[in-house]
Every structure is written in C-alpha cells, then in structure tokens.
Amino acid sequence: MAVNGASSGGLIVSFGEMLIDFVPTVSGVSLAEAPGFLKAPGGAPANVAIAVTRLGGNSAFVGKLGDDEFGHMLAGILKENGVKAEGINFDTGARTALAFVTLRADGEREFMFYRNPSADMLLTPDELNLDVIRSAKIFHYGSISLIVEPCRSAHLKAMEVAKEAGALLSYDPNLRLPLWPSAEEARKQIKSIWDKADVIKVSDNELEFLTGSDKIDDESAMSLWHPNLKLLLVTLGEKGCRYYTKNFHGGVEGFHVKTVDTTGAGDSFVGALLTKIVDDQSILEDEARLKEVLTFACACGAITTTKKGAIPALPTESEALTLLKRGA
C-alpha cells in the first residue's frame, strides 16, 4: 500500500466532506432493528483521495473536520493512507458529521445523517489552503459541499482557484437527497456548476434524477453534455459504464463479483480513472486507451463491493490487475 512519500505522479486534490458511517453489524435490517453498528470512515471526496493513494497515486484532501475524537481519527486515517493533509481544518464549535447507514439485503444503502451543522458545512473561503489547491493537476469535488453556506462559497472559490492554476476539474455529484431541502433545490444546485467541469461522472440513478427521464440511454446522457466537457461517464453498477466525449462514445462491461456492500464503489472507480489520467490527459482523446482505463476503473469499483465499508475495500493496483486477468 502506498504510504507517505511512496506515492507518485501529479497531485489529485479532493475537496468536500469526510464523515463516519455507522454501519449495522448485520445486513438487511432497519436502523431500529440493528443490534449494533461498526464505525466506517467515509465521505465520497475522502474515499476518492484514499482510492488514489491505494493505487500508488498522489492525493490531498481539502475540507473541515470537528476538533473532536472522530475528526482527529479521520485525519489520522487520511495520513495513514498517504493522503496529504495540509488542506484539513478543524472546527472547535461543531462536530464531525455522522451518518447511520442501512445495508439492505441486496447491498444497496439508505442513509440517516447527523449534520446540524457539522464541521464540513462550516468551511469558509478564507480557511482554504490555496497552495494545496493551486498545486492540483486534477481538482475533484461533489455536490454535498454546495448545500449550505459558508461551505458553498468555499467550494466555488476552490474550483475557481484550481481552474486558474490549470487543473482539470472532475465532478461526481454524488446525490444524497435527504441532505437537500428539496429535490428541486438539489437539481438546481447540482447543475449550477455543471458547465465548469472537464470530467463528470454520474450513476444511472443520478442520470434519471437530473434528466427527469426514466431512460438510461445515449440520448438521455447527451442531454447533460456541455461544450467544455472532455468526458462524461454514466456508471451502471455491475453492468459497467458508458462514456461520451466530443468525438466518440461507447461502453465497457462490468465485472461479476459477489457484492456485499456497494459503499465506495463509485469513489473507487473515480479514483482509478483520475490516477490513470492525471499525468496523461491525452487518454481522454484516445478511445482505445480510454476503454482500457475505464475497464481498470470498473475492476476497482467491483472489488470495492466485495467487502463491507468503503476505505478497507479500496483495492491496490495488483488486486485490480488480478480481477482484470480473471475477466468479467
């Protein structure tokens, strides 16, 4: 596993929330019925940062944690996994965010959040470590950081600073409807920064939500295209993913594995993609090479579903290559 100093390549900076998921000790029960819970560190942007270092890449996390035991535990987990932590702030007045997660029998999840307000929501533009952001080759973010001020303004400033410094902007909306005041507000705010991104990844569910259509096809996906976009991805779970660029589009097959918990699969996919393109963005214009990279990313996503929790399940390069050799 890549540890401090062992990672290589251009810097991928991940911005947003890190929290603790409390996952029931048994699957397929409601929160009320769960006999107990295990702590599982999470938060999509943090998962992506660790996915990158696990694959030997170079990443940093920018966000805010509570100045509490959970917050320091999470910062420690980032550092143990080789993620640069100079972009982390601690809030003395607010707690680290928590989420209680129900694991349904099919491995899908339902969430109940404790964020009223949590430290990540209170990151201000002035607290941003601009040196870290300016050194990003890729700047990656979600949409949870757009929900409330002051974090929203911090998010917009960070994007602007990264873009000015020449970073590729990567966006995974990572829809969590229970956190938004309404579905309309979620759709509006997620789309408010749409045309800034160079790379966008949405899940099949998010495609339906954003387009208002129940069709998951090329026409529906292309309705989300914008002129500055270099790559649009629609992930289809075990069925792989579809890809769209200015000049070509197509799909790659997924991998059949025994799914236990889908948490972090999308983050693992994104981390793998970003690690493979950070030092050679010409891959985005070369369909054969892009398909190779996306197949690798699908393998990483698949492996992540075979264990409980996101971070412990994120694969190394050799684990992904083993699955690739085995084939779908």
N, C-alpha and C positions, 0 to 999 in steps of 0.2 A: 504494500500500500504506500502511496506517495505521502511522505511526511514533510515537515518544514525543510525547505532547501532542496528537496528531491524533485520538485515539480519543474516543468519546463514549458517553454512556449509563451506566446503573447498572453497578456493578462485579461481574464474574463471577470468583469465586476458584476456581481449580482446584487440588486437593490430591493429592499422591501422588508417583509416580516419574517421573524423566526419565533416559533412558539412551541409549546409542549402539547402533543396529542395524548390524551388518556384513552387507551385502547382496552376494551374489555378482555379479560383473561380467557373468555370463551366466545366463539363466533356465533352469529345467528340469534343473538338475544337483544332485547331493547336495553337502553341505558338503565332503566329501572330494574330490570331483571338481572343485570350483570353482577356476578358475585364479587368482582374486584377489577382493578384496572392496572395496566402497566404504563409507565411513562415512556413516551416515544417522541423524541425531539423531531420537530418538523417545521413547516412553513416552506412553501414552494421555492422562493428565491434561495433560501439557505440550502435546501436539498440540491438545487442545481449547482451551487458553489461546491458542495461536497462531491457531487457526481463527477464534476470536472477533475478535482484533485485525485479522486479514487482511480481515474483513468490516466493519471500521470500528468494532467494539465495544471495550469496556473490560475488560481482564482482568489478573489477577495469578496468579502461581504460588507455591504453598507446598510446600516439600519440601527434601530434603537431597541434596547432590552431594558427590563426593570433592573434596578440595583438591588436585586434580591437573589436568594439562593438559586432559583430556577434560571434567572438571567445569566448569572456567572457560570452556571453549569452549561448553558447553551454556548456561551462564548468559548468555554473550555473545549467543547465538542468540535467547534469550528477549528480551533487551533490544533487540536489533536489530529485532525484530518488534513492539516496542511493548508487551511484556508487563511489568507491574510486577514487580520482582524483590526487593522488600524482605522477602519471606517465604522467601527461599532461605538455607539454612545450608550450611556446608562442613565436612566431616569430615576431620580431618588423618590419621586412622588407617585409613580404609577407602577403597577405590577406587570410582569411578563405575561403575555397573552396565553390563555389555555383553551383547549378545545376537547370536548368529550366526543369520541367517535364511535358510532355503532358499526360494527362489521356485520353486514348481512351474510347469509349463508353462501351467497354467490361471490363474496369477496368485495362487493361494492360497499360504499360508505354513506352514512348520514352523520351530520355534524351538529353539535351544540356548543356555541362559543361563549367564552367569558372574556369580554373586552369592553370595559366600561369606565373610562377608556384605558386601554392597555398601552404600555410604553411605546410600542412601534407606531401607534397613531399620533404620538406627540413629537416626532422628529421634526425639527424646524429647518428651513433653508440655511440658516446661519450655522447649524451644527454639522452640516455636510463636510466631510473631508474631501475637499476639491482636488487635492493632489492625487488621491487614490482614483477618483473618478476620471481625472484627465489622463491617467496612465492606462486606462482601459483600451484594449483593442476591440473588445466587444462589451457592450453595456446591456445587461439583461434585467427585465423587470416584469411585474404582473399588473393586476388592476386593484388588488386589495388596498394598496397604498394610495389609491385615488379617492377612497370613500369619504374621508373627512380631513378637514384642516386641523393642524398645520402640515400634516404629512403629505397631503396632496400637493401643496406648494413646493415642498422639499423634493418630491418626485419630479415635478415639472422642471425645476431648476437643475436637478441632477441630469435629467435627459438632455437638457439644453447644453450644459457644460460638456457632457460626454460627446455629443454631436459636434460641437465646435472644435473639440480636440481630435476629431476624425474617427471616432469609434463607430462600429457597426451597431445599430440598435436592434435588440432582439426582444420580442414581446410575446408573452404567453398569458392571456387574460386570466386564466385560472379562476373561472367563475365560482364564487361561493355566494349563492343567492341569499342565504339567511343573514349575511353581513350587510346587505344593502337595504336602504329604506323601502325600495320597491323594485320590481323587475324593470320598469320603465327607466328609472334612475340608473340602474346597473347598465342597461343597454346604452343609454346616452353617454355615460361617463367612460365606459369601456371604449366606445367609438370616438370619444373626444380627442384621443391621442393616436388614433388609428393610422393616420397618414404620415406620422413621424417615423414609424418603424421600417427597418430594412428587411427584417425577417419576422414573420408572425406564425405562431403555431396555435391552432385551435383543436379541440377534441370534436368528435361528431356531435356530442350534446351541445357544445358551445356554438357550433355552426348552426344548429337548429334554433338555438336561443337568439343568436344575433341576426339571423335572416328572417326569423318568424315563419320559416318553411319547415315541413317535416321531411323534406327530400335531402338526402345526403348524396349529391351528385356534383358533377363538374360545374354545371350552370349555377347552382346554389353557391358553391365555393367561390367561383369567379365574381359573384356579386360583391364579395368582400375585397376584391383586388383594388389597389390604388397605384397610381403611376410611379411612385418612388420605391415600390416594393421590389425586393430582389428574389424573395422566396416566401410562398405561402404554403403552409403544411396543414393538412387535416388528418389527425390521428384517429384510427378506427379500432383501438383496442387490439385484440388478438388477430384482427384482420390486416394489421399493418398500417400503412398510411398512404395518402395521396399527396402529390407535390405539384406545385404550379410556379412557373417562372414566366418571364416575358416571352421566351422563345420555345418552351416545351412544357409538357405536363404528363403525368403518369402516376403509377403506383408501385409500391413494394409490398411484398407479402409479409405477414407477421409470423411469429413462431408459436407453436402449440406447446404450452407448458402447463404444469399443474398449478393453477392460480390459487393462492391462499389469501392475498391482500393486495389490492390494486394501488394502495397508497404509494406515491412517489414514482410510479411507472412513467408518467408524462415528464416529470422532472429529470429522471434518468435519461430518457430519450433526448430531451433538450440539451442536457449536459454533454452527452456523447456527440451530438451534432455540433455544438459550439466548439468542443475540444478539437474536433477534426477539421473545422474550417477556419479557426482563429488565425492560423499562420498561412493560409492559402485560400483566400476568398474566391479565387478563380473557379473553385469547385462548384460554386453556385451557377456557373455558366456552362458546365460540362456535365451533360446528363448521365453519362456512364459512371463518372466518378461520384456524382451526387447520389446515384442509386446505391452505390457501394456504401457510402457514408450512412445513408438512411437505413440500409439493411443492418448495418452495425448498430445504429441507434435503436432500431426495433428490437434487436437482440438484447441490448442493455435494458430496455423497458420491460421485456418479457421476463428476464431474470429477476428484476425487482419485484415482480408479482408473486414470486415463489416463496418469499419469506414475509413474516409479519413486520410491520414498521417500514419506514422509507429508508432511513440512513443505514441501518445494518444490512439492508438488502441491496444497496447500490453496488454494482459489480466492478471488478477490476477488468483491465483490458484482456487478460488471459482467460477469465471466466466468459467474457463475451465471445472471444475467438473460439473457445470450446463449443459454445452453442452454435456459432456460425458453421463450424466444421460438421456438426451433427446435422445441421439443416433443419428446415421447418417441419 
